[in-house]
Amino acid sequence: MAESFSTLRVNSDRMLDTFIQLALIGATGDGGVSRATFSERVKFTNPGR
């Protein structure tokens, strides 16, 4: 855990693939994304939803 952030490496191909896969979840026909998230807090603060 003592690794420095200056030695942090990012696999750009893997990161791009992850973003593309995430964009497919809730994709809309016009190129947007709709991913409604409902947590216990949302249910409590917005009981009508």
MODELLER restraints for C-alpha pairs under 7 A, 6 or more apart:
rsr = mdl.restraints
at = mdl.atoms
rsr.add(forms.Gaussian(group=physical.xy_distance, feature=features.Distance(at['CA:23:A'], at['CA:33:A']), mean=6.69, stdev=0.5))
rsr.add(forms.Gaussian(group=physical.xy_distance, feature=features.Distance(at['CA:26:A'], at['CA:33:A']), mean=5.39, stdev=0.5))
rsr.add(forms.Gaussian(group=physical.xy_distance, feature=features.Distance(at['CA:26:A'], at['CA:34:A']), mean=4.98, stdev=0.5))
rsr.add(forms.Gaussian(group=physical.xy_distance, feature=features.Distance(at['CA:26:A'], at['CA:35:A']), mean=5.30, stdev=0.5))
rsr.add(forms.Gaussian(group=physical.xy_distance, feature=features.Distance(at['CA:27:A'], at['CA:33:A']), mean=4.42, stdev=0.5))
rsr.add(forms.Gaussian(group=physical.xy_distance, feature=features.Distance(at['CA:27:A'], at['CA:34:A']), mean=6.27, stdev=0.5))
rsr.add(forms.Gaussian(group=physical.xy_distance, feature=features.Distance(at['CA:28:A'], at['CA:34:A']), mean=6.74, stdev=0.5))
rsr.add(forms.Gaussian(group=physical.xy_distance, feature=features.Distance(at['CA:43:A'], at['CA:49:A']), mean=6.95, stdev=0.5))
